[in-house]
């Protein structure tokens, strides 16, 4: 009998970071970029893009606290935001 199982796939998402606010998650992203030695202009663009995202979420009255992003992820405004970025 063939005992091969094949490739295993991850079927779920981990819960790491779900209890953090958007500002805390941005800090987790931003701090290593400083340590990597990114140019000041690149760091400025990261902050500017984050500010635009926060403004966008606020315009749709979406709270930026933990556990509030399910509302954002299931709305068509996500597609609108991606369209704006392109």
Secondary structure, 3 states (H helix, E strand, C coil): CCCCCCCCCCCCCCCCCCCCCHHHHHHHHHHHHHHHCCCHHHHHHHHHHHHHHHHHHHHCCCCCCCCCHHHHHCCCHHHHHHHHHC
